[in-house]
Amino acid sequence: MSRSLSQCATLPSSLKVALRSAGYETVDDIAGVSAETLSAELGISVRDAESLVSATQAPKVPRMTQSAASLARMNMFTCKYPAVNRVLGGGLLRGHVLEISGPPGSFKESLACDFVQAFIKADEEVVFVDMQNMTSPHALSRLLESMPSAGTLLRYIRVHTLPDLLIFLGGLASSICPKMGLLVLNSLSFVFQSHPDLSSSKKNSILGNIRHNLLDACITRNVTVIITSQMATKMLHPDGSPATFDSGAKAVMVPRLGIKYLPLGRLFRIIIVPQSRRSGYIAFTFQTHVLYVNIDAAQSREACILTSVSTTPKYHN
């Protein structure tokens, strides 16, 4: 049986989703397809397309930094929302970062908790760091009450200040046990709201340190990271370039912390946009465009059925 493209560890997450959206599911699907054709279909350079063909035909070599135990574990985790699994290219890959952004009332915490269940079902430890009391230990216990091992596999930590978060992340690499599979940073943007006076240079330095710590956990310890974040208003000129509240022609909602704290090579970004209590869409952001996936929860929120996909150019950062 041909290997799924989602199992090709050398391919960036965004490229896997683009391949799936173009109808390529397995390595055999792109065998014999020219680099020029892939370049046109995926919107990438011919050189990148040639690298893609080379990477998918090469044998898979495990990273030497990963333990034998981690290589034997499940490599992809799915949730109960089919639309989310679709935009993730089949599921959430181990050793990657998933940022879930959305306004208050969207199901971002519910989605994060669904992946918590998936990791615990796989007998892996989950560290859940809550920064806004949005998900209580009692709520997590009720969610996992049918899983006898949840009491020993789930570790709940409260962090409410930016210094405490930096201390936690600074010691993360040394505190990761072999069985740890998932780190959840719930409401990460909240701890920055109490520091509105942070200079741009200082904030960028902090975000860079967070990116380094997350990347280290993903690469050297094969830990998956899920981050939930609030949205912020961004003003834009008519051409999509950044503007001020005085000069802007339109306003858009964007993830509050931006992109600088995220390891791009191992990143999925989802924005949940509810349009009513029972419908909305998911925006999966790429470097150059945004993939919109409509969701229909006519039966229940858990149904989340994929109904259509469209793409638009991304606004300028």
KENUDREN-225637 format. One record per residue: x, z, y of N, C-alpha, C, CB in turn. Coordinates in steps of 0.001 Angstrom, whole numbers, plus 524288, in hexadecimal, padded with zeros to 5 digits. Glycine has a CB too. Example, Ala and Ser with C-alpha at 12.3 -4.5 7.8 and 13.67 -1.06 7.14 Angstrom:
2
8338681E787E9C68300C81E787EE6C8339081E787F31C82C2C823567EE87
8323281BA87F7368356681BE47FBDC8326481EBE8001E837048165D7FDAA
END
This chain:
317
8034F800007FB4C8000080000800008036C80000804DE7FC46804CD8000A
801F17FCCD808A3804FB7FC6580D6C804B48016D81098803137F7CE810B1
8090B802E4812F980947807AE816188063B8071081B2880EF58092481749
8034780B1381C928005480B09821768041780B35826107FC7680FB0821B2
802C28086E82A40806068087D82EF18063280DE98315F8040380487832EF
802198110E83082802068165F832A78062F819D3830337FCAF818D3831DB
8084D8183482BB680C5481B418290C811D8819A682A9E80BB681AB982335
81244815D982E0B8176C8141B82FD38194E817C48341F8173F80E55831D1
81C9C81B6F832BA81E2881F988365B8213581D9D83B098215E8239983389
823938190383A9D826D08171483EEF823A0814708433B82AD68134783CE0
81EA2813778424581B5D810DC8462A81913814CA849F6816FB80DC884384
81937813BA84F0D816AF81733852DF810D08178D851CE817AB8153B85887
80E8081C0785313808F781CE98520C80587818E2854C08076C82259853C7
806C08179C859AF80389813E985C9B803A180E8285A19805658139186243
8081C80CF2857E380888807DA8556180553807AD8505A80E428069385439
8051F80C0184D84801ED80C32848C57FC2E80B5A84A0C802A881171845F2
7FA6780DD884E417F4F080D3784FD27F3E280798851897F38D8110D85444
7F792805418546B7F6F07FFD9856217F6AC7FC25851707FB757FE44859C6
7F9EF7FD1C84D767F9D37F9EA848C07F4977FA66845F27FE447FB7984516
7F2B97FF36845947EDB180016842ED7E9417FD6C845E07EC91805FD84267
7E9637FDC884B107E54E7FB5B84E427E5657F56C84DBE7E5F47FCE9853FF
7EA127F33884CB47EA907ED9284C057E95A7EBDA846757F0037EBD284D7D
7E8227EF92842FF7E69F7EE4283DAC7EAE17EEB3839A77E4997E8FB83D8D
7EF7B7F0A483B217F3CF7F14B8376D7F3A77F6CF8352E7F92F7F03883A1D
7F2DB7F731830077F2587FC4B82D827F7227FDBD82A3C7ED857FC5B82A17
7F9797F9E8827A67FDCB7FAF8824118028F7F7AD825757FC227F9E981E68
806F57F909822EF80BCB7F61A823C280B187F06B82227810537F894820B1
8082C7EF8281DEF807587EA2981C20804427E6EE8200D8048A7EA2F816E9
801037E980823407FDD47E6A48270F801277E3C982B127FA227EA5B829D3
805B17E5F982C4F808FA7E3728304480D807E07082DD280B197E78283411
80DCA7E08F82899811D67DD7E825FA810BB7D7AE826DC8120D7DEC981FFE
814897D4D1828B9813E27CF43829B4811BC7CDF882F138106B7CD04825B4
80FFD7D1F08320580E1E7D10983752812D87D0AE83AF680A4B7D57883919
812F77CCB883E2E8177E7CBF68418D817AC7D00B845E38176C7C67C843E5
81C667D0F4847DA81D0D7D49D84C3181A257D2C085105822D77D55984D74
819F27CD95851B68172D7CB678563E8115D7CC93855FF818097C58085694
80F237CC3285156809907CD5B850A8808717D31B851AB807C37CBDB84B23
80BB17D68484F7980AFB7DC208505480B997DD788561380EE27DF4684D0C
80F457DAE6858A8810207DBCF85E3C80B3F7DA9086158814B67D88C8603A
808BE7D631860218040C7D494862F87FF677D81A861C6802AF7CEF3861A4
7FED07D99E85CD87FA4F7DCC485B4C7FAAB7E26285D377F9BF7DCB885570
7FF647E49985D3E800127EA1E85E89801B77EB058642B804087EC8185AF6
803137E6D8866F7804C07E77886C5F80A147E9EE86CE9800E37EAA686F44
80D9F7E8C28693E812EF7EADB8696F816BE7E648869BD8141E7EE6386491
81BAE7E77786AE081F967E35586B41820DE7E133865D9824927E55C86DF1
822F57DC6B865BB824857DA13860C2828C27DD5985E26826767D47186196
82C497DF6D8614B830787E2B585F1F82E387E79585C808345C7E44E86374
82A577EA1685F07827D97EEA985CB0824DF7ED24857C0824247F1488609F
8227F7E884857D181FB07E6B185338823697E5C284EAB81CAD7E1B385479
828107E3A984FD782C007E2EB84BBA82DC27E82284978830BC7DFEE84DDE
82E547EC0184CE482FC77F14784B1282B727F398847B7830EF7F4EC84FC2
8268F7F28584923822137F4668461D8222E7F2288409D81CEB7F2F5848D7
823087ED0C840338233F7EA9583B08827AB7ECE1837CF823EF7E4A283B88
82C357EDAD83A40830B17EFE68377F82F9D7F571835A68357D7EFD783AFF
82D1D7F8968390482C207FE17837B4828397FEA28334082A208010683C7D
824447FB3983318820497FBB882F098221D7F9AA829CA81B677F8E5830A6
826037F648829C9827FC7F437824D782C637F785822A5829D77EEA58258C
82E957FAEC825F4832F87FE298241C830FA8029E820BA836208005A828C6
8340B8045B81CE883276808D4819B98323180DBD81CF1836318099A81531
82E888112881B9C82DC98160681E7B831F5819F981CF6828508184681D76
834F081BCE820B28391E81F9081FB9837B4824C28223383E6581D8D821DD
837628290F81F2A8360182E218217583A1982FEA82557835568323E81D33
838528329C8297B83BED834E482D4083F028394582AAB838F7836F283217
844188397682BA48475483D798293B84641842D882B7C84D0883C25829E1
843AF8430E8302184294848188327883DCA84AA98300A841D18477F8384C
83AD5847DC82CBA8363084A0882A5F8377884C5482511831F2845E7829E6
83507850BC823D6835E88533D81ED3832FF8504C81A8C8342E858FD81EFD
834998512E815A2831EF84EB08113D82C438506D810EF834BE84FEF80C1C
82B3F8556681243825E58576C8121882270854A181606825D785D4E81326
82486853AD81AC9821578511E81EC58203B84B7881D598240A8516382410
823F5848E381ABD82329843758193981F0E842F5814F8828428411081767
81E3984721811E981A6C8470680DAC814EC8482E80F9381BF184AE580980
81453849E38147180F3984B588166E80C2B8468C8184A80FCD84F4681ADF
8071B8475F81910803BC8434581B02805C98413F8203A7FE1A8454181B90
8058A83C14820F7807D3839BF8259F803CF83875829D780AB7834E582425
7FEBF8385C828797FAB38370182C3D7F5F383A8A82B777F9238312E82BB3
7F3A583C2C82FCD7EF2783FAA82FA77EA9883D29832887F0828450883212
7E60883D548301C7E15E83B18832827DDA983F778342B7DE9C8374B82EB2
7DA6383E31838067D66B841DC839D87D10583FC7838657D6DB842BE83FDA
7CCF184297839DF7C79E841058386A7C54083D2683C477C420845CD83803
7C85783B76840267C677837B2844027C8BE83256842C67C7F38396C849A7
7C5CF82EC4840547C7EE829A483EE07CA3682694843747C3BD8267283C58
7C7BF827078481D7C9C28242684CA37CF37825F784E197C619824C68514E
7D02D82B0984DA17D55F82D2584EDD7D95A82B4184ADC7D5438333284F02
7D7F782B8B845D67DB91829A5841D47DCDE823ED842AE7D93E82A6C83C62
7D905820EA844707D9E281B4E8454A7DDE881A668499C7D4B181890846B1
7DD4081D0184E037E0F081C0A852457E65781E4A851177DED981E5B85758
7E6B1821F884D6D7EBC28241184BDB7EE62820A9847B87EB1F8299C849CD
7EBE681C5E846377EE39818F6842507ED5881AD783CCC7F3E98186F84349
7E94581DF883BFD7E80C81FFB836CC7E829825DE8367C7EBC181DCC832E8
7EAF382860839F07EB5382E0A839F37F00982FC983D287EBB38302583457
7F0A7834EA83D8D7F4FA83728840907F9D1837A483D277F37483C8C842D0
7FE0A8351C83EBD802DA8352D83BB7805D783A4983C77806488309183D3A
8082283C158383F80B6C840BD838848101883FBF83C1A80D4C8425883300
811B1843E183EE28163D843668423D815308408A8474A81A75840BA83F66
8102E83FF2848B980EB083D5884D8D80BC4841218511E80B4F8388384C64
80B0983F80855FC808418429B859DF8032983FDE85B3580BA28437485EDA
7FEE8842CC85B207F9CD840D485CC67F805843EC861877F5B68413985842
7F7838414B865FF7F552843C086AA77EF908424586B067F85A8421186FB1
7EC248462D86B677E6818455386BE77E4D8847538713D7E3608481E86768
7E327843CB874967E16D84547879CF7DBA08442787A687E4988425C87E06
7D9228471A87DCE7D39E8463687ECB7D17C84A42882837D08C84644879BA
7CD0384934884D77CA9984CF18886A7C85C85193885757C65284A4C88BA0
7C701855C88882B7C47385A32885967BF8285865882BF7C31B85E818899A
7BEC585A5C87E0D7BA35858E087B037BB2A8547C877317B5F48576087E8C
7BF86851B0877B97C0D184DB9873CF7C2CC8507D86EEC7C4FB849C2875EE
7C2F684D9686A997C41885032865A47C9E485063864587C13C84D828614D
7CD3985100868567D2E1850FA8674C7D493855AD8640A7D5EB850EA86C6F
7D28085A5F8652E7D3DF85EF2861FD7D1B785E7285C787D1D0863F786488
7CCFC85C4185C0B7CAAE85B72856DF7CDF5857B2853A57C5188595F8575D
7CFFB853A08562B7D35384FD98536E7D86D85267851BC7D47684B15856F0
7DAC48557B8552B7DF9485839853C27DEA985BD784F1B7E1AA85B5A85871
7DA4985EAA84F357D9168624C84AEC7D80585F6A845D47D460865B184C56
7D60885AA5846387D5218579A8417E7DA498564C83ED07D21F85295842C7
7DE4D85518841E37E3758542583F9B7E5DF8593F83D927E71C85198843AE
7E49E85D9F840087E657862AE83DFC7E45786356838697E4658673D84182
7DF5D8622B8379C7DD2486283832597DFF985EF282E8B7D75B8612583274
7E13985A30830467E3CF8566D82CCD7E9248586782B027E46D8512682F8E
7EC1F85AC682E8F7F14C85CBE82D1D7F0E286181829897F47185E2483206
7ED23864E382A8D7EC9286982827347EAAB867F3821CA7E8C486D77829AD
7E7558640A821807E5A78621281C647EA558600A819567E18585DB781D06
7EE3885E1181C227F2FE85C1D819997F6E4860838188B7F591857E681CFF
7F542865658196A7F87D86A048186A7FD4886A2B81BF87FA3586A21812B3
7FC72868D0820EE800AA868F4824BE7FF5F86CC582926801AE86377826F3
8037086F3682B3B802A28731B82F528017A870818348C8076C876A582FCC
7FDE7872E38377D7FC6F8710783CAD7FD7587558840A77F69A86F4C83CCF
8001987403844E3800D2877A2849427FD5B875B484DB6806C4877FE84B00
7F992878EB84F387F5BE877818533D7F6D887ABB8581F7F0028786985145
7F8A78781A85C447F9FF87AB8861277F5B4879918651F7FF78878E686339
7F2EA87DA5866CB7EE8C87CF986A6E7F02087EE886FD17E99F87FEA8687C
7EF3587BA9873C57F0EC87CF58790C7EC7987DC487CEE7F46B878C587B04
7E79287D9987AFC7E32D87E4C87E8A7DE9A8811087BFE7E16C8791A88098
7DF7B8836A877747DB4088605874957D6C2882538736E7D93E88AB3877A7
7D7FD87D5C872877D3EA879908715F7D24D879B686BA47D5BE87420872D0
7D5DB87B7C868487D4B587BE7862B27D6868814A860E17D7728776785F77
7D2E9884A785FA37D43C88A0985E467D5CF88A758588D7CF9F88DAE85F6A
7D8A088EAB8571F7D9EB88F858519C7D50688FE984E3E7DD3189477850FF
7D0DC892408506F7CBF9892BE84D7B7C9A988D5E84C477C7FE896138508A
7C9D1889D8850317C7C08849884F5F7CAD9881B184B327C7D1881838547C
7CFFE8824B84B417D33D87FCB8474C7D23188219841E07D9088805D848B5
7D17988743841A37D060889D383C9F7CB44887DB83A4A7D02788FCB83D4F
7C74D8873783DA07C24B8853783BBF7C2D487F9E839D97BE28885898400C
7C5F187C9083C9E7C6C08772183B257C96B876B0835D77C9F98745783F48
7CCE387A63834B07D01E87A1482FFB7CE7287DED82BC47D5C287B078315D
7C9C38803982C4E7C83488467828BA7C79D88295823177C326886C382A87
7C6E787D85822497C66687B8481CF27CBA987A8581A637C33D8768781CF2
7CFE287B6781D537D51F87A7181B3E7D7E487FAB81A6F7D856876D781EF9
7D861881668159D7DAB98868B8148B7E04488734816A17DAC38877E80EC9
7E33E882F9816E07E8B888361818877E9658835381E707EBD587EFB8162E
7E51088299821607E5828820D8270A7E7E6886E7829947E02B880F682966
7E6D488B7B827757E8D08904D829C17EEB889095829DB7E6B8894E2826D8
7F13B88E1A826197F6F288E49825DB7F97688967828387F8B788EED82036
7F66E88540828D57F89F8805882ABA7F7CF87F6E8308C7F64E87BEC827C4
7F43D88256833017F3288818F838937F584885F583BC87ED3E8813883992
7F8AB8847D83FB07FAEA8884F843467F8EC8872A848C0801018883384319
7F64588AEC84B1A7F3E188A40850447F71988D268545D7EE2388C3C85046
7F87188A648589C7FBAC88CA985CBD7F91788BA2861FC8015088A6285CA1
7F8E188F9E865507F6F088EEC86AA07FB8A88E8B86E687F3428937A86C30
7FB8288A7E8719E7FF78889BE875A87FC9C8884A87AA6803968856C87412
7FD2488B7087EB77FA0788A8A883667FD3C8896F8884A7F6A588F238845B
8027088968887E5805A18884588C7F8099C8841088B1E8086988D4A88E85
80B5A8813F88F0480F3687D1F88E338146987F4C88C318101787A2189346
8166D883A088E5681B4B885CE88C2D81ACF887368866B81CE788AA088F3E
8164F8897F884E18159788ADA87F618157F885FF87BED8108D88DF487EA9
8132C881D387DDF8131187CF587AE18189687ADC87A1980FA7878DB87DA6
81BB687AE887E3282109878DE87DCC8245687C2587A1A82399878AD8832E
823828815387A258264F884BC8767F824BC8837B870E48253788A8C877BA
81FA1882B78700881DB58817086AC48200B87C49868DB817AB8811D86ABB
81FCA8783B86C1B821C28732286A84827B087322869DE8202986F0586E7B
82A6A8764286D19830108769186CA6831D3878CA8676E8323B879D287102
82EB187C4A865338300787E988602382D3087C2085B9B82EE78844A86032
82A7A877CE85CA582738875678589482A6C8738E853EA82430870D585AD6
82EA2870BF854EB831AA86E738509F833888729184CBD8365786B7A852C7
835278770D84EB48373887B2784B40832E687E2A8487683A9387EF284E5E
82E0C87DB784A5F829CA880BE8480A8267787D978443E8265B882E884C46
8278C8788A843C6824738753A8404B825F38765283AA38253D86F5C8419C
8221D877CB8377E8231B878C8831F782251873B882EE981F7987D2F82FD7
824718736082A248241686E798272281E8586CA982624826CF86F1D821FC
81AC78704E8261F8156A86EE8824D68124286D4C8299D812C48736A82228
8146E86DD282E3B8118186C8D832FA810D0866AF8337C8144686EBC837D5
80BEE864F88343680AD585F6F834BA808A685DD9839F88072E85DD7830A5
805EF8618D83CA78032D8601C84170803D686446845A17FD6185F3B84051
804DB8627484A63804E8865C584F0A800AC863C5852B880A6F865C3851C6
7FD16867348544C7F8FF865D1858097FA14868AA85D297F37186738855E0
7FA83865AF861657FB19867E4866A17F5FF866DF869807FFED86576869A5
7F29386ABC8696E7ED4586A1A86B727ED0886B50871467E97886DA286876
7EAFF867A88745B7EA988682C87A147EFF2868C487C9D7E72886CDC87B83
7F38C8656887B267F8E6865C387D297F9148654E883187FC4B8618687AB8
7F5C6862108854C7F5EF8613E88AFF7F4618661F88E127F25885CBE88C7F
7F1AB869C888B927EF9C86E5788E587F3F4871B5890A67EC448719D88AB1
7F84E8725888DCF7FC6C875DD88FAD7FF26873B5894858006E876D188B5B
7FE9786EA589593800F586C6189A407FD8386D3689F15801F3866888996B
7F88286E6089E527F4F786EDB8A2BF7F6228739D8A6207EF6C86F1B8A0D6
7F8998778C8A3E07F9EB87C3D8A6E87FF1287B9B8A9D77FA3A880FF8A351
8016B876EB8A9A98064F875DC8AC70805C4870F38AFC780AE4875418A88B
80207870D98B3718014886C268B6A1805CE86B138BA577FC5086C9F8B9BA
8092886F148BB2680D7F86E758BEC68127086C588BC2D80EAC8739B8C155
8122986AED8B72D816BD868C68B48581866863AE8B72881593867D98AEA3
81D5D8633D8B86E81F4F85E538BAA181F4185A1E8B66A824EA85F048BCE6
81F33855328B81281F1C850DB8B456823E1850FE8B0C281EDE84B9D8B73C
8286C852268B2FB82D328523C8AFD682D0E8569C8ABD2831FD852D98B356
82B2185B2E8AD6282ACB85F948A9C9826D585E818A57382952864918ACBD
8225285C598A6F481E5885B1D8A30B820508570789F3C81957859368A5AC
822F0853018A1308250A84EF989DBE829248512B89A068276284A8E8A0F3
82C35854DF89BEB830198575E8988E82D7485A6E8942D833A585B0089BC7
8294585D46895878265B8604389196823DC85C9988D9D82221863AF89433
821788586888F7E81F04854A788BFB823108521D8886D81C178507988F1A
827BD8511F88A7782BE884EEE8874882D9A852AE882FB8308C84D8788AAF
82DD6857BA8843182F3785BA08803982B0A85BEC87BFA82FF586107882C1
8261485B9E87D8C821D885BB4879B582249856F88761A81C7285BC787C76
823578525F8786B823ED84D9F875388286184E408714B824EF848CE878BD
82CB685075873018312D8513F86F7982FB4854DA86AF4835E0853868727C
82CF38592086C1C82B7485CD1868018279F85A5F864248290D861B886A6B
823E485756866198201C854D2862A6822C7850BB85F3281BB685248865DE
8264184DBB8617F828F6849B385E8382C6084C1A85A4B82C438464B8621F
82EE98506C85B8E8323385323857C582EF4855098532583506857C085A5D
82A548574085445826EE8592B8501382515854AD84CA08223585C198525D
823D38503A84F0A821E084BC384C12826118494F848A981FB0847B384FBE
82AB68489A84AD882ED0845B684815831A98491A8441B832B78438084BF7
8338484D9E845D1836C9850C284252833A88542083E9683A568542E84577
82ECF8558D8400582BA7858EE83C9E826CC8563683A8782A0E85DCE83F8A
825E08515483C228217684E3A83A2F81C33850CE83B4D8220884D5783457
81BD58539B83F96817048563F8411D813A5852818444F8183685B4B84445
80E99852A68436880AD584FAB8467F808E88532584AF18062684DB48430A
80826850DF84F8A80683853D285420801788517C8564C80ADC853D785859
7FD9B854D5857537F8C585334859E97F84C8563D85EFE7F3DF8541E85654
7F75785373863377F6E5855D1868647F19C8547686AAF7FB5B853F686C0D
7EEC98585B86CA57EA098573786F997EB1D858418755E7E55285A9186D9A
7E8C985500878AC7E9F28555B87E3E7E52F853CB8816D7EEA5851E587FAA
7E4C6856158861F7E095854AD889AC7E1F284FA988C947DF838592188D8B
7DE3384DBE88F8F7DEE7848FC892A67DFAD84A62898637DA2B84549891FF
7E1E3846AF89B4A7E2988474F8A0EA7E0F7842418A39D7E85E848BF8A244
7DF8B842AC8A88E7DDED83E168AB8B7E2B283B5E8ADE27DA0983FA48AFE5
7E2FB836398AD3A7E73B833228AF717E4E282EE48B2E57EABA830B48AB0E
7E6BB82E918B7BC7E4E382A9E8BB6D7E82E825AA8BAF57E51082CBD8C113
7E597821298BB457E83C81C308BA9F7E6D28186A8BF047E6DF819CE8B557
7EA93815008C0597E989810998C3C97E69680C6B8C0B47EEB580E5D8C61F
7E463808848C3487E193804618C0777E4D6801A08BC4C7DFA1800678C44A
7EA10801588BD207ED647FEBF8B9417EF09802538B4CA7F22F7FC998BBE1
7ED34807308B4C07EE6F80AD88B08D7F31D80E458B1897EF49807F68ABB7
7F5C380DA78B5EA7FA4B810EE8B72A7F8788163C8B9397FDDF80E318BB3E
7FBC081A548B8AA7FA3481F9B8BA577F8F581FDE8C0247FE808237C8B913
7F52C823158C1817F396823C58C6F27F282829828C7F97EEB88206E8C83B
7F13E82AC88CCD77EFB78300C8CE527E9C68303D8CED97F26F831BE8D380
7E7B4834FD8CFB67E20E835728D06D7E0478329F8D5637E07383B378D0A6
7E3C28321B8D91E7E25C82F6D8DDF77E29B8297F8DD717E5EE8312E8E255
7E67D827868DA777E741821E08DA307E4FE81F5E8D54D7ECED820AE8DA7B
7E37B822788D17B7E1B3820498CC877DC7A81D868CCE27E15B8247D8C88F
7DBEF8195D8C9B07D70D8166A8C97A7D38C8183D8C5067D82F8109F8C8E6
7D5EB81AA88C1127D2D681C928BCAC7D5AD821238BA227D1D1818288B8A2
7D2BE8240E8B7017D4EF828998B4497D425827F38AE6E7D26082DC48B63A
7D80B829808AB717D7A98296B8A5C37D94682EBE8A3AD7DB1B825008A360
7D75E82FF989F067D8E6834D089C6D7DD538339E8989E7D42A8375B8998B
7E19483689899027E62C835B1895B47E7EA83AEE8936F7EAB683314898DD
7EACC83AEB88F157ECEA83FD088CFF7F016842B0891227F05183EBF8882A
7EF34847C6891997F14B84AC3895F97F74084AD48962B7EF4E85040895B8
7F9DA84B15891BE7FF8A84BB6891BF80282846928919A8012884EF988D2F
7FFCF8422A8915B8029283D33891438056383C3888C1E8066B83CFE895AD
809868392588C5080C288374C8879B81193839A6886E480C9283173887BD
813B983C3B88ADB8194083DAC88AC881AA6841D8886D281AD583F7B89005
816DF844D2884EC81819849008812F817638473C87B84814A984DC28823F
816068424D87ABF814B7840648758B818F383CD68735880F8C83D84875AD
81A6B83D6E86E5A81E41839F686BDD81BC1834BD86A7D8208E83C88866E8
81CE7830AF86D7481A0982BBB86D2481A648292B867CD81C0A8280087134
81ED1829998652C81F72826F28602E81C338293785BCC824FB8270A85EA5
819F382DD185C9F816EC8305C8587A811948322785A8C819FD8351485637
80F5A82F0B85DE380AE3830DE860EF805DB82DDC85FE880C288309086696
8018C830D185F707FC4582EC985FD57F9AF831828647E7F91882FAC85A9D
7F6E282E8D867B47F403830E786C1A7EE5482F2686BDE7F68682F5B87179
7EAD5832FF86BA47E53F831EA86B757E29E834888701A7E2D2833D38663D
7DF40831A2872C67DBFC833D1876E97D65483367875227DCDE830EB87C44
7D3AF837C9874DA7CE37837E2873477CAD48379F8782E7CCF283CE186FFE
7C765833C6878647C420832ED87D057BE5F8331A87B6F7C57482D9A87FB2
7BBE4837A687BBD7B652837E187A727B3048356787EBA7B49D83D8D87991
7AF3F8322387D3D7ABB182FB6880FD7A65783247880F27AB25829EE87FD8
7A53C834F987CB47A0738380D87C437A17983C228780F79B848348787AE7
79D8E83F35876C379E4284335872B579F23840CB86D5F7998B846D087283
79D9A83BD986CA979DB883988867797A0EC83481867237984783874865BB
7A39E8331986B537A6A782E3E86B197AB2D82E7786EFB7A3218297386C40
7AEAC82ABA86E867B32882A62871FA7B71C8269E86FBA7B59F82FC5872D7
7BBFB82742871447C007823EF86F017C538826E086F017C08381EB587211
7C8D7824DF86BDD7CE1F826F486B837D1CE822E486DC67CF9E8285A865C0
7D53282486871417D925821018736F7DE6082259870F97D9698216E8798C
7E0BB81E8B86E567E5DD81F3A86BF17E9BC81C6F86F737E60D81D0E86626
7ED4681F4F871ED7F09B81D00875F97F5B481AFD873C07F1B8820F787A3A
7F7018161C875367FBFC813A7873FA7FF4381380878F47FB3180E09871AC
803EF81156878878074D810DF87D1E8050980D1A8812180CBF80F1387B81
80277808EE87F5E800C0804D8882FC7FADB804208833B803347FFCC8817E
7F7E58067887F9F7F24C805BD87FB17EF9C80A6287D217F0CE800A487CF2
7EA7980A5E87D837E74F80E9687B457E37C80C3B877607E458811B487F9F
7E33280E7B872B37DF9180CC886EA67DACC8106386ECB7E23A80CD68691C
7D62A80E2786FBC7D1618113486FFD7CE55810AE86AE07CDFF80F74874A8
7CCDC81518868A67C9D381532863D47C4CF8182C864D77CCF7817B485F45
7C05F81580864737BB5F8180D865387BA2281B908609C7B70A8140586600
7B7D481FFE861B47B6208237C85D8A7B0488246785E087B925828BA85DB8
7ADB2824A4859977A81182575859787A6F782A2E856137A5228208A85767
7A4E982E3E858667A3BC833048557C79DD9833A9855037A632837DB8582C
79B1382F81853DA7956282FB5853867939A8336184F2B7932882A39852A1
7969F8338F84AFF7953F83713846BA7972983C98847CA797808351584197
79C2D83CFF8491979E8D841FD84A727A3CF840C884CD279F12845B184595
7A61A8447584F857AB3484385851E77AF3D8423884DCB7ACF48483F8550E
7AE8A84469849137B2578436F844FF7B23983DBC8432C7B15B847118406B
7ADEA83AF3844317AD84835908425A7B18C83214845077A800833708434E
7B1AE8322884A2B7B59382F4B84D4A7B70882A0C84ADD7BA798329784DF3
7B3778266D84AC87B44B8216D848307B6A681D8384BFF7AF2381F53845EC
7BA7E81A9184A337BCCA8167584D677B8CC8122684E347C1D18144584ADE
7B7AA810C5853217B3E080CB0854287B644807E5856A47AFA780EBB85790
7BA2E80874859FE7BCB7803E285C477C1E28056985EB07B9328014F8605F
7C5258018C85F847CA4E80270861BB7CB387FE87866267CE9F801F785D79
7CD638004C86A767CED37FCC586EAD7D3D27FEC2871267CA647FC4D872CB
7D6867FB64873F67DB5C7FCFE876887DB477FB5F87C397E0207FAA4873C4
7DDE37FE6787F717DE807FD21884F87E4127FE6D886887DA798002688872
7E61F7FBEE88AA57EB597FD5888C887EB6F8030D88E447ED067F9BB89119
7EFE88057E88DB07F07480AF388F447F1C380B48895067F4AA80DB588C03
7EFC380F5C8979D7F11B8103B89D137F6E08118B89D837EDBC814A189F74
7F90E810E78A21B7FE98812288A3087FF4F8180D8A3398009380FA08A831
8038E819F48A0D4804C281F8A8A11C807A8820B78A623808028214B89C5A
END
